[in-house]
């Protein structure tokens, strides 16, 4: 059993590093948003996609900068050790994208078989809007994954072990989406499971590219491509509604969208089991 003094030292090391990380990120992000706050509110009514691109770029750029500062100045380690090694990008991103396709494909297939997913003919797609929404979404996913599986998780893992780090990071991921739950418990469970899936994918590969690919494919297919609700929000779409989702709220998610229903609870558990098995086999081979 660890000595209480050593435990307190580990907790303090986590708290001050994570606190410093968020303070730096907040200060950098404020520099992008605060000076233009009133103007951004006005511009949002006229150019919503441009404002979304700006906000998502600001979030991604500042969290990358905060992560670089934290890894270099606090941990004294190279930035790429956060899980963004360029040479690993093509393969890991492709594998993550394939995993995301399987995840969303099984989920949509179950909704289709249930008769709850229906195509809406006559929709007109704007390819520019689809592209712009895709760019904004990738930036947003990069930001979320650096929060979820980046410096915070790795700081906790180094001092308290992977299981606790993954649990706490997944709980933080729930907190990021808390405003969309509107008191419902099942969406929170699903978001926690999704966060734990992404953390497990990071544990499997040691790279953020894998969960980034999985997360981006899920959000992009569900939102911009199909026009369905993503995490309780319609703003991730590209302005069209190619498909409609209607069915028992407990299964299809109701107002929160597909991610708030038991269909996604089941498919996320399947994906989590598959990644966990791969992680265990990899650990066994390494041992």
C-alpha positions as CSV (number, residue, x, y, z in Angstrom):
1,X,0.0,0.0,0.0
2,X,1.3,3.4,-1.0
3,X,2.2,5.8,1.8
4,X,-0.4,8.6,2.4
5,X,2.3,11.2,1.7
6,X,3.1,9.6,-1.6
7,X,-0.6,9.5,-2.6
8,X,-1.1,13.1,-1.7
9,X,2.0,14.0,-3.8
10,X,0.6,12.2,-6.8
11,X,-2.8,13.9,-6.4
12,X,-1.1,17.3,-6.1
13,X,1.0,16.6,-9.2
14,X,-2.1,15.8,-11.2
15,X,-4.2,18.7,-9.9
16,X,-1.6,21.4,-10.5
17,X,-0.6,20.2,-14.0
18,X,-4.2,19.7,-15.2
19,X,-5.2,23.0,-13.6
20,X,-2.3,24.8,-15.4
21,X,-3.2,23.2,-18.6
22,X,-6.8,24.4,-18.5
23,X,-5.8,27.9,-17.4
24,X,-3.4,28.2,-20.3
25,X,-5.9,26.9,-22.8
26,X,-8.7,29.2,-21.4
27,X,-6.4,32.2,-21.7
28,X,-5.4,31.4,-25.3
29,X,-9.0,30.7,-26.3
30,X,-10.2,33.9,-24.7
31,X,-7.8,35.8,-26.9
32,X,-9.6,34.4,-30.0
33,X,-13.1,34.9,-28.8
34,X,-13.5,37.7,-26.2
35,X,-12.3,40.6,-28.4
36,X,-14.8,39.7,-31.1
37,X,-17.7,38.5,-28.9
38,X,-20.4,41.0,-29.9
39,X,-19.4,40.8,-33.6
40,X,-19.4,37.0,-33.6
41,X,-22.9,37.1,-32.2
42,X,-24.1,39.3,-35.1
43,X,-22.1,37.5,-37.7
44,X,-23.6,34.1,-36.6
45,X,-26.9,35.2,-38.0
46,X,-25.5,36.0,-41.4
47,X,-22.6,33.5,-41.8
48,X,-23.2,30.6,-39.4
49,X,-20.8,28.3,-41.2
50,X,-18.0,30.8,-41.2
51,X,-18.5,31.5,-37.5
52,X,-18.5,27.8,-36.8
53,X,-15.3,27.3,-38.7
54,X,-13.7,30.2,-36.8
55,X,-14.8,28.9,-33.4
56,X,-13.7,25.3,-34.1
57,X,-10.4,26.6,-35.5
58,X,-9.9,28.7,-32.4
59,X,-10.6,25.7,-30.2
60,X,-8.3,23.3,-32.1
61,X,-5.4,25.8,-32.5
62,X,-5.5,26.9,-28.8
63,X,-5.7,23.4,-27.4
64,X,-2.9,22.2,-29.6
65,X,-0.8,25.2,-28.4
66,X,-1.7,24.5,-24.7
67,X,-0.8,20.8,-25.1
68,X,2.5,21.7,-26.7
69,X,3.3,24.1,-23.8
70,X,2.3,21.5,-21.2
71,X,4.2,18.6,-22.8
72,X,7.4,20.7,-23.4
73,X,7.5,22.9,-20.3
74,X,5.7,20.8,-17.6
75,X,6.6,17.3,-18.6
76,X,9.8,17.9,-20.6
77,X,8.8,15.5,-23.3
78,X,8.3,15.9,-27.1
79,X,4.9,17.1,-28.3
80,X,4.4,14.1,-30.6
81,X,4.4,11.8,-27.5
82,X,0.8,13.1,-26.9
83,X,-0.2,10.7,-29.6
84,X,0.1,12.8,-32.8
85,X,3.1,11.2,-34.5
86,X,3.0,12.2,-38.2
87,X,4.3,8.9,-39.4
88,X,1.5,7.0,-37.7
89,X,-1.2,9.2,-39.1
90,X,-2.2,7.5,-42.4
91,X,-2.6,3.9,-41.0
92,X,-4.1,4.8,-37.6
93,X,-6.5,7.4,-39.1
94,X,-7.6,4.9,-41.7
95,X,-8.1,2.1,-39.2
96,X,-10.1,4.5,-36.9
97,X,-12.2,5.6,-39.9
98,X,-13.0,1.9,-40.7
99,X,-13.9,1.4,-37.0
100,X,-16.2,4.4,-37.2
101,X,-17.8,3.1,-40.3
102,X,-18.6,-0.2,-38.7
103,X,-19.9,1.5,-35.6
104,X,-22.2,3.9,-37.4
105,X,-23.2,1.2,-40.0
106,X,-24.4,-1.3,-37.4
107,X,-26.3,1.5,-35.5
108,X,-28.0,2.8,-38.6
109,X,-28.7,-0.7,-39.8
110,X,-30.5,-1.6,-36.6
111,X,-32.6,1.6,-36.8
112,X,-33.4,0.8,-40.5
113,X,-34.4,-2.8,-39.7
114,X,-36.6,-1.5,-36.9
115,X,-38.4,0.7,-39.5
116,X,-37.4,3.9,-37.6
117,X,-34.9,5.4,-40.2
118,X,-36.5,6.8,-43.4
119,X,-35.0,8.4,-46.5
120,X,-36.4,11.9,-47.3
121,X,-36.5,12.3,-51.1
122,X,-36.2,15.7,-52.8
123,X,-33.4,17.1,-50.6
124,X,-30.9,19.4,-52.3
125,X,-27.3,19.1,-51.0
126,X,-24.8,22.0,-51.0
127,X,-21.4,20.5,-51.6
128,X,-19.8,23.7,-50.2
129,X,-21.8,23.4,-47.0
130,X,-21.0,19.7,-46.8
131,X,-17.2,20.4,-47.2
132,X,-17.3,23.4,-44.8
133,X,-19.2,21.4,-42.1
134,X,-16.7,18.5,-42.6
135,X,-13.7,20.8,-42.0
136,X,-15.3,22.3,-38.9
137,X,-16.2,18.9,-37.6
138,X,-12.7,17.6,-37.9
139,X,-11.3,20.6,-36.0
140,X,-14.0,20.0,-33.3
141,X,-13.2,16.3,-33.0
142,X,-9.4,17.1,-32.7
143,X,-10.3,19.5,-29.8
144,X,-12.5,16.9,-28.1
145,X,-9.9,14.1,-28.4
146,X,-7.1,16.3,-27.1
147,X,-9.3,17.0,-24.1
148,X,-10.4,13.4,-23.7
149,X,-7.3,11.3,-24.5
150,X,-4.6,14.0,-24.5
151,X,-2.8,15.7,-21.7
152,X,-5.3,15.2,-18.9
153,X,-5.7,11.5,-19.4
154,X,-2.0,11.0,-19.8
155,X,-1.2,13.0,-16.7
156,X,-3.6,11.0,-14.6
157,X,-2.5,7.7,-16.1
158,X,1.2,8.4,-15.3
159,X,0.4,8.8,-11.6
160,X,-2.7,6.8,-10.9
161,X,-2.9,4.1,-13.6
162,X,-4.9,3.7,-16.8
163,X,-8.2,2.4,-15.5
164,X,-8.8,5.4,-13.2
165,X,-7.5,7.8,-15.9
166,X,-9.9,6.4,-18.4
167,X,-12.9,6.6,-16.0
168,X,-12.2,10.2,-15.1
169,X,-11.6,11.2,-18.7
170,X,-14.8,9.6,-19.8
171,X,-16.7,11.4,-17.0
172,X,-15.1,14.7,-18.2
173,X,-16.3,13.8,-21.7
174,X,-19.9,13.5,-20.3
175,X,-19.4,16.9,-18.7
176,X,-18.6,18.4,-22.1
177,X,-22.0,17.3,-23.4
178,X,-24.0,17.8,-20.2
179,X,-26.0,20.8,-21.5
180,X,-27.6,18.6,-24.2
181,X,-28.9,15.9,-21.8
182,X,-31.9,17.8,-20.5
183,X,-32.2,15.6,-17.5
184,X,-32.1,12.3,-19.4
185,X,-29.8,9.6,-18.1
186,X,-29.4,7.3,-21.1
187,X,-27.6,9.9,-23.3
188,X,-25.2,10.5,-20.4
189,X,-24.5,6.7,-20.2
190,X,-23.9,6.5,-24.0
191,X,-21.6,9.5,-24.0
192,X,-19.6,7.9,-21.1
193,X,-19.4,4.6,-23.0
194,X,-18.3,6.4,-26.2
195,X,-15.6,8.3,-24.2
196,X,-14.4,5.0,-22.7
197,X,-14.3,3.5,-26.2
198,X,-12.1,6.4,-27.5
199,X,-9.8,6.0,-24.4
200,X,-9.6,2.3,-25.0
201,X,-8.7,2.9,-28.7
202,X,-6.0,5.3,-27.6
203,X,-4.7,2.7,-25.2
204,X,-4.6,0.1,-28.0
205,X,-2.6,2.2,-30.4
206,X,-0.9,4.8,-28.3
207,X,-2.0,7.4,-30.9
208,X,-4.9,9.9,-31.0
209,X,-5.3,9.3,-34.7
210,X,-7.3,6.1,-34.2
211,X,-10.0,7.7,-31.9
212,X,-10.0,10.8,-34.0
213,X,-10.8,8.8,-37.2
214,X,-13.5,6.9,-35.4
215,X,-15.1,9.9,-33.8
216,X,-14.9,12.0,-37.0
217,X,-16.5,9.4,-39.2
218,X,-19.3,8.9,-36.7
219,X,-20.1,12.6,-36.3
220,X,-19.7,13.4,-40.0
221,X,-21.9,10.6,-41.2
222,X,-24.6,11.3,-38.6
223,X,-24.6,15.1,-39.0
224,X,-23.5,16.6,-42.3
225,X,-24.1,13.5,-44.5
226,X,-27.4,12.2,-43.2
227,X,-28.7,15.4,-41.5
228,X,-29.5,13.7,-38.2
229,X,-29.2,15.1,-34.8
230,X,-25.7,14.7,-33.2
231,X,-25.5,14.8,-29.4
232,X,-28.7,16.7,-29.1
233,X,-27.7,19.4,-31.6
234,X,-28.7,20.1,-35.2
235,X,-25.9,22.6,-35.8
236,X,-23.4,19.9,-36.9
237,X,-25.5,19.3,-40.0
238,X,-24.9,20.9,-43.4
239,X,-28.3,22.3,-43.9
240,X,-30.2,19.4,-45.3
241,X,-32.1,16.4,-43.8
242,X,-31.5,13.4,-46.0
243,X,-32.9,11.0,-43.4
244,X,-35.5,11.1,-40.7
245,X,-35.4,9.1,-37.5
246,X,-38.6,8.4,-35.6
247,X,-39.4,5.6,-33.2
248,X,-39.4,4.6,-29.6
249,X,-37.4,7.3,-27.8
250,X,-35.7,4.7,-25.5
251,X,-34.4,2.9,-28.6
252,X,-33.8,5.8,-31.0
253,X,-32.8,8.5,-28.6
254,X,-35.7,11.0,-28.9
255,X,-34.6,14.6,-28.9
256,X,-31.0,13.8,-28.2
257,X,-30.8,11.8,-31.5
258,X,-29.6,8.3,-32.2
259,X,-26.8,8.6,-29.7
260,X,-29.3,8.8,-26.8
261,X,-31.0,5.4,-27.4
262,X,-30.4,1.8,-26.5
263,X,-29.4,1.0,-30.1
264,X,-26.2,3.0,-29.6
265,X,-25.8,1.6,-26.1
266,X,-25.6,-1.9,-27.6
267,X,-23.4,-1.0,-30.6
268,X,-21.0,1.0,-28.5
269,X,-20.6,-1.9,-26.1
270,X,-19.9,-4.2,-29.1
271,X,-17.2,-1.8,-30.4
272,X,-15.8,-1.4,-26.9
273,X,-15.6,-5.2,-26.5
274,X,-13.9,-5.6,-29.9
275,X,-11.3,-2.9,-29.1
276,X,-10.7,-4.3,-25.6
277,X,-10.1,-7.8,-27.0
278,X,-7.6,-6.3,-29.4
279,X,-5.9,-4.4,-26.6
280,X,-5.7,-7.6,-24.4
281,X,-4.3,-9.6,-27.3
282,X,-1.8,-6.9,-28.0
283,X,-0.7,-6.8,-24.3
284,X,-0.5,-10.6,-24.3
285,X,1.7,-10.6,-27.4
286,X,3.9,-7.9,-25.9
287,X,4.2,-9.9,-22.7
